Amino acid sequence: MSEHEGRGAGEVDTGSLRPAPDDTRASAHDTVEAAVRAQLSKALGGVRGMIEAAVPTIGFTTTYILTKDLGLALWLGAGAAVLLLVVRLVQRSTPQFVLNSLVGIGIAAVFALRSGKAVDAFLPGIIYNAGYAAAMIVSIVFRWPVVGFIIGSVTGDPTAWRRDPGIVRLCSRLTWLLLIPCLLRVVVQYPLYLAGQVGWLGASKIALGWPLQIAGLGAMVWVLTRGHTPLRRRPATPPA
């Protein structure tokens, strides 16, 4: 009987997913599902991180609708992001998610100012979501689902999870749940972009931002709570 035939389809190889010697993060999680839940929550930045991502868009869209002044709208959107960054720095908390938002509105400003059209501020987001969804689909087709690398980041070995078919199937399902919101954003926002609907684009960006992300995360948590795939580790070999 082969090695894979000798254990359940959803059980992780005890040696292939062993953590790096100095990796203390893995010790807090006994199952693959718990590890993925923890890493996804960390990646999204919690409720505060998602709100911080939405505030610059709200500022930009509202200002442009009220004033039709592209420059002012961009300045207020960027100013909101800078203000959030200052608050993070004063509180000595991680500025990662605010910086992501600031970079995003900076790229949007480049697109909008180059064309002089407010609608082009939303084009980078549409391109990003389309590219991200395409990359995740390719990763699933070639059986290298993106979520698998979350497991790899916990265990200290970025590719060992592929040795277990059960883990690959779980990661593929979770990757589908990650990419569906990206596809939905493109399907909804690209026609609005072609029609030049700045107000609806702003509203859809907010509605399909953190609320949709929370819904997708909820679906992933539901899948994860139904399973208890052991994240087993081989004991360290004592030195000779």
C-alpha positions as CSV (number, residue, x, y, z in Angstrom):
1,M,0.0,0.0,0.0
2,S,1.4,3.4,-1.0
3,E,1.9,6.2,1.5
4,H,-1.2,8.2,0.3
5,E,-3.3,5.1,0.4
6,G,-2.4,4.4,4.0
7,R,-4.1,7.6,5.3
8,G,-7.4,9.4,4.9
9,A,-7.9,11.7,1.9
10,G,-8.2,14.8,4.1
11,E,-5.3,14.1,6.5
12,V,-2.2,16.0,6.1
13,D,1.1,14.2,5.7
14,T,2.8,14.6,9.1
15,G,6.2,15.2,7.6
16,S,5.2,17.2,4.5
17,L,3.5,20.0,6.5
18,R,5.8,20.2,9.4
19,P,6.6,23.8,10.5
20,A,9.9,25.4,10.3
21,P,11.9,25.0,13.6
22,D,11.5,28.7,14.6
23,D,7.9,29.0,13.3
24,T,5.8,29.7,16.5
25,R,2.7,30.7,14.5
26,A,1.7,27.1,13.6
27,S,1.6,26.0,17.3
28,A,-1.6,27.8,17.8
29,H,-3.6,25.8,15.2
30,D,-4.3,22.1,15.2
31,T,-6.4,21.9,12.0
32,V,-6.0,23.2,8.5
33,E,-9.4,25.0,8.9
34,A,-8.3,26.9,12.0
35,A,-5.0,28.0,10.3
36,V,-6.8,29.2,7.2
37,R,-9.4,31.1,9.2
38,A,-6.7,32.9,11.2
39,Q,-4.7,33.8,8.2
40,L,-7.7,35.1,6.3
41,S,-8.8,37.3,9.2
42,K,-5.2,38.7,9.4
43,A,-5.1,39.3,5.7
44,L,-8.4,41.3,5.6
45,G,-7.4,43.4,8.6
46,G,-10.7,42.9,10.4
47,V,-13.7,45.3,10.3
48,R,-11.5,48.3,10.8
49,G,-9.2,47.4,7.9
50,M,-12.1,47.0,5.6
51,I,-13.7,50.3,6.7
52,E,-10.4,52.1,6.1
53,A,-10.4,50.8,2.6
54,A,-13.8,52.2,1.9
55,V,-13.5,55.7,3.4
56,P,-11.3,57.2,0.6
57,T,-13.7,56.0,-2.1
58,I,-16.7,57.5,-0.2
59,G,-14.8,60.8,0.1
60,F,-13.9,60.8,-3.6
61,T,-17.3,59.8,-5.0
62,T,-19.4,62.1,-2.7
63,T,-17.2,65.1,-3.4
64,Y,-17.2,64.6,-7.2
65,I,-21.0,64.1,-7.3
66,L,-21.6,67.3,-5.3
67,T,-18.9,69.5,-7.0
68,K,-18.0,67.9,-10.3
69,D,-14.5,69.0,-9.4
70,L,-12.1,66.0,-10.2
71,G,-9.1,67.6,-8.5
72,L,-10.9,68.4,-5.3
73,A,-12.4,64.9,-5.2
74,L,-9.1,63.3,-5.5
75,W,-7.5,65.5,-2.9
76,L,-10.3,64.8,-0.4
77,G,-10.1,61.1,-1.1
78,A,-6.3,61.1,-0.6
79,G,-6.7,63.4,2.4
80,A,-9.0,60.9,4.1
81,A,-6.5,58.1,3.6
82,V,-3.7,60.3,5.0
83,L,-5.8,61.2,8.1
84,L,-6.5,57.5,8.7
85,L,-2.8,56.8,8.4
86,V,-1.9,59.5,11.0
87,V,-4.4,57.9,13.4
88,R,-2.8,54.5,12.9
89,L,0.6,55.9,13.5
90,V,-0.5,57.8,16.7
91,Q,-2.0,54.6,18.0
92,R,1.1,52.7,17.1
93,S,-1.0,50.1,15.2
94,T,-0.1,48.6,11.9
95,P,-0.6,51.0,9.0
96,Q,-0.6,48.3,6.3
97,F,-4.3,48.5,5.3
98,V,-4.3,52.3,5.2
99,L,-1.2,52.3,3.1
100,N,-2.9,49.9,0.7
101,S,-5.8,52.3,0.4
102,L,-3.4,55.3,-0.1
103,V,-1.6,53.5,-2.8
104,G,-4.9,52.5,-4.4
105,I,-6.2,56.1,-4.5
106,G,-2.8,57.3,-5.8
107,I,-3.0,54.9,-8.8
108,A,-6.6,56.0,-9.4
109,A,-5.6,59.6,-9.4
110,V,-2.9,58.9,-12.1
111,F,-5.5,57.3,-14.3
112,A,-8.1,60.0,-13.7
113,L,-5.8,63.0,-14.1
114,R,-4.2,61.6,-17.3
115,S,-7.6,61.4,-19.0
116,G,-9.4,64.2,-17.2
117,K,-12.3,61.9,-16.5
118,A,-13.5,61.0,-13.0
119,V,-14.8,57.6,-14.3
120,D,-11.2,56.5,-15.0
121,A,-10.4,56.6,-11.3
122,F,-12.3,53.3,-11.1
123,L,-10.5,51.6,-14.0
124,P,-7.5,50.3,-12.0
125,G,-9.8,48.5,-9.5
126,I,-11.7,46.8,-12.4
127,I,-8.4,45.8,-14.0
128,Y,-7.1,44.5,-10.6
129,N,-10.2,42.4,-9.9
130,A,-10.2,41.0,-13.4
131,G,-6.5,40.0,-13.2
132,Y,-6.8,38.6,-9.7
133,A,-9.8,36.5,-10.7
134,A,-8.0,35.2,-13.8
135,A,-4.9,34.3,-11.8
136,M,-7.0,32.4,-9.2
137,I,-8.8,30.5,-11.9
138,V,-5.5,29.5,-13.5
139,S,-4.2,28.4,-10.0
140,I,-7.3,26.1,-9.6
141,V,-7.0,24.7,-13.1
142,F,-3.3,23.7,-12.5
143,R,-4.1,22.5,-9.0
144,W,-2.0,25.2,-7.3
145,P,-5.0,27.0,-5.6
146,V,-4.0,30.3,-4.0
147,V,-5.4,29.4,-0.6
148,G,-2.9,26.6,-0.4
149,F,-0.1,29.0,0.1
150,I,-1.9,30.2,3.3
151,I,-1.4,26.8,4.7
152,G,2.2,26.9,3.5
153,S,2.8,30.1,5.4
154,V,1.6,28.5,8.6
155,T,3.6,25.2,8.2
156,G,6.8,26.8,7.0
157,D,6.8,24.8,3.7
158,P,5.0,26.7,0.9
159,T,4.4,23.7,-1.3
160,A,4.1,20.6,0.8
161,W,0.3,20.9,1.1
162,R,0.1,19.7,-2.5
163,R,1.1,16.2,-1.5
164,D,-2.3,15.6,0.1
165,P,-5.3,15.5,-2.4
166,G,-7.7,16.3,0.4
167,I,-6.0,19.6,1.2
168,V,-5.8,20.5,-2.5
169,R,-9.5,20.0,-2.9
170,L,-10.3,22.1,0.2
171,C,-8.0,24.9,-1.0
172,S,-9.6,24.8,-4.5
173,R,-13.1,25.3,-3.0
174,L,-11.9,28.1,-0.8
175,T,-10.1,29.8,-3.7
176,W,-13.4,29.7,-5.7
177,L,-15.0,31.6,-2.8
178,L,-12.3,34.2,-2.9
179,L,-12.5,34.8,-6.7
180,I,-16.3,35.0,-7.0
181,P,-16.4,38.5,-5.4
182,C,-13.8,39.7,-7.9
183,L,-15.8,38.4,-10.8
184,L,-18.9,40.0,-9.5
185,R,-17.2,43.3,-9.2
186,V,-16.0,43.2,-12.8
187,V,-19.4,42.1,-14.1
188,V,-21.2,44.9,-12.3
189,Q,-18.7,47.7,-12.6
190,Y,-17.3,47.4,-16.1
191,P,-20.7,48.2,-17.8
192,L,-21.1,51.2,-15.4
193,Y,-17.6,52.3,-16.4
194,L,-18.4,52.1,-20.1
195,A,-21.6,54.1,-19.4
196,G,-19.6,56.8,-17.5
197,Q,-21.7,56.4,-14.3
198,V,-19.4,57.8,-11.7
199,G,-22.1,57.9,-8.9
200,W,-23.1,54.3,-9.5
201,L,-19.5,53.2,-9.8
202,G,-18.7,54.7,-6.4
203,A,-21.8,53.1,-4.8
204,S,-21.0,49.7,-6.3
205,K,-17.4,49.9,-5.3
206,I,-18.5,50.4,-1.7
207,A,-21.3,47.9,-1.8
208,L,-19.2,45.3,-3.5
209,G,-16.2,46.1,-1.3
210,W,-16.2,45.1,2.4
211,P,-19.8,44.0,2.6
212,L,-19.2,41.5,-0.2
213,Q,-15.8,40.6,1.3
214,I,-17.5,39.8,4.6
215,A,-20.1,37.6,2.8
216,G,-17.4,35.8,1.0
217,L,-15.4,35.3,4.2
218,G,-18.6,34.1,5.9
219,A,-19.0,31.4,3.2
220,M,-15.4,30.4,3.6
221,V,-15.8,30.2,7.4
222,W,-18.9,28.0,6.9
223,V,-16.9,25.6,4.7
224,L,-14.0,25.6,7.2
225,T,-16.2,25.0,10.3
226,R,-17.6,21.9,8.7
227,G,-14.2,20.2,8.5
228,H,-11.5,19.3,10.9
229,T,-8.5,18.3,8.8
230,P,-5.6,17.7,11.1
231,L,-2.6,19.9,10.7
232,R,-0.2,17.2,12.0
233,R,3.5,17.8,12.5
234,R,6.4,15.4,12.7
235,P,8.2,15.7,16.0
236,A,11.6,17.3,15.7
237,T,14.4,14.7,15.3
238,P,16.9,15.0,18.2
239,P,20.5,15.7,17.1
240,A,22.8,12.7,16.8
